Amino acid sequence: MKTIEIIGYKRANLGKADSKKLRNEGMIPCVVYGGGEQIHFYAPAILFRDLVYTSEAHFVKVNVEGTEYDAIMQDIQFHPVSEMILHVDFLQWTAGTTIKMDIPVHITGQSPAVQNGGTLIVKRRTLSIKSLPKNMPEHIDVNISKLEFGKAVKVGDLTSENYEILDAPQASIAVAEIPRALRGKSASELNEGEAAEAEAEA
């Protein structure tokens, strides 16, 4: 997994007024914890672009006035209207200790149901993963090439030897919904139609 560096500066004051002033200056109030003490700091908002607005997960090298911390982004708060980043929490980690992260889902393949007019509904954009840092994936591929009408790819369908998926096995990741124009037919009838078309093409 790639690492993004966030360079910050210690905060002298922790009040709401100081936080507001920092945001007005293009800075984001942050905290890093997990290593025995909490380090309150601020960093330029522009540094968070590749960390927050991305389809990949990243580790973070937090550099506060020359002291570095290996961390992950644990929590982020946005303004409810402007969606401006208000605050970021970082969790420090060490190489031999397992960590938990929300890892983005990447949909791969072509669903036969979607190709025949169905609608793909992605129920989960991320999955909660537990592993050693060295085994943490940047994203998780979810193949929908066998996804038929009325069916779903579930968490339990995914396998990995290097990390543990914490979401419930029965939870749906992607579902192929029957379009309104075809709802008079059952999913089995629609899927039989797909099979017949495939045989005809062959």
N, C-alpha and C positions, 0 to 999 in steps of 0.2 A: 504494500500500500504506500502511496506517495505521502510525503510530509510537506505541509505548508508552514512557513514561519510567520508568526505574529510578534511584532516588536512593540513592546509597550513600556509604560512609565508608571512608577508607583504613585498611588493617590495619597495626597496629604489629608484630604477631607472626604468623608463618605456620605454626606447628607444629600437630600434630594435636590437642593439648589445647586450643589456642585456638579451633580450628575447632569442636570439640565444644561448647565453652562458648557460642560464637556461636549454634549451632543450638538449644541449650537455651534461649536467650533469644529465639528466634523470628527469627533472622537467617540468611541464606544466604551462605557464603563464595563469592566470585566473582573472576574475573580478566578483564581486557580486554587484548587484544594485537593486533598487526598494524600499530601505528603507530610502531614503533621501540622502544618499551619496554613492559613488562608492568605493568599497574596492578592490584594486588591490593586488593580492597575487600570490604565486606559490605553487604547490603541487607535490609530487612524482607521476610520470606517472603510477606506478603500482596500485595506489589507484583507478584509473579510469576503470580498467578492468571490474569489475562487474557492473559498471554504464553504460558503453558504449557498450560493447560486450555482449548483453543480449537480450532475447526476451520479457522481462518484463520492465514496466516503474517503476521508483523509485523516491521517494523524496530524498533530499540530506540535510544532516546536515553539513554545512560548518563551520569548526572550524579554525578560524584564530588567532593563538597565544592566545587561551583561550576564545575568543569571538565567540559565536555560532549564526548562521543564518539559519533559516528554508528556504530552497530554492528548486528550480527545475532547471534542466539544460535547458537553454533557447536556446543556440546556441553552435555549436562545429565546429571547422575548422580543416581540415585534409590537409596534404601535398599531392599535386596532383599525385605524383609519389610513394613515400614511404608509403603513407597513415598514417604517423605518426601524432599524435594529435598535432596541433600547438597552439590552444588557446580554452578556454572554457568560456562561459558566463553563469552566474547563476542569476536567478531572485528570489529575496526574496519574501516570501508570509506570510500572517497572516491567522489565522484560519477562520475568518468570511468573507473573501474576495474570490470571485471566481477567478479561474486561468484557463489558457489554456495550454494544453499539447498535444503532439503527442503521441498517445497510440498505441502500436503494435497490429496488427490483428492476431488472432489465428484461422486457418481454422480447423473446426471440421466436423465429419461425412464423409460419402462416397457418392460421386456424382454418380448416375446411368449412366450418360453420360461418365464419366471417366472410370468406370468399363467396359464399352463397347467400349473402344478404344479412347475416346475423350481426349483432352488435357486441363488440368486446367491451366488457366492463372490468376495469382493474380495481379490485377491492382493497388491495394493499400495495402502497407505493414503496414501503420499506418493510423489512423484517428485523426483528430483534435477535441479534447474534451474540453468543458467548464463546470466547476462545482466547488462546494466548495471542498477544499482539502479532507475533510472526505469522499466524494463520488467519488473521482477520482479512476477509475479502473486500475489495473496493466496491463490488456490486455482486448481485446474485442473478444469474441467468435463469429465467423461467420459460421453458419451451412450450408453446401452445400449438405445435404442429398436429397434435392428435385431439385437439379440443373440439368436441362436437356440440350441436345445439342442445341447450339445457344442461350442459355439463360444466364442471369447474376444475381448474387446477388447484389443488389444495396443498397446504403446507406439508402434510404427510407424504405427498408425492415427491418431495425433494429429498435428496440424500447428500451427505457429506461426511467424510471421515475426519476432517480437520476442525470443524466447528459445530456448535450446537445451536439449533434454531429454537428459540424460546416461545414463539407463537404456538397456539394450540394446533395440533395436527389436522383437525377437522376444519380449520379456518380456510376460507376461499381466498385465493390470490387473484385469479382471473376467471371470469364467467362469460360464456357465449350465450347471450340472450336471443330469444326468437323475436324477429321483427314483427311489428303490429300487423302487417299485411299477411303474415303466415301463421298467425296465432290460432287459426282454426284447426291447424294440423298439430299432431302431437310431436314431441321431440324425436320419438322413435321413427315416425313416418318421415320426418325431414332428414334424419340421418340415413335412413334407407335410401332416400332419394339421392343423397350425396354419393353413396356407395354405387348406385346404379349409374350415375353420371361418370364416376371414375372408371367403371368397367367399360362403358361405352367409348370413353376416350382412349382406353387401352386397346 
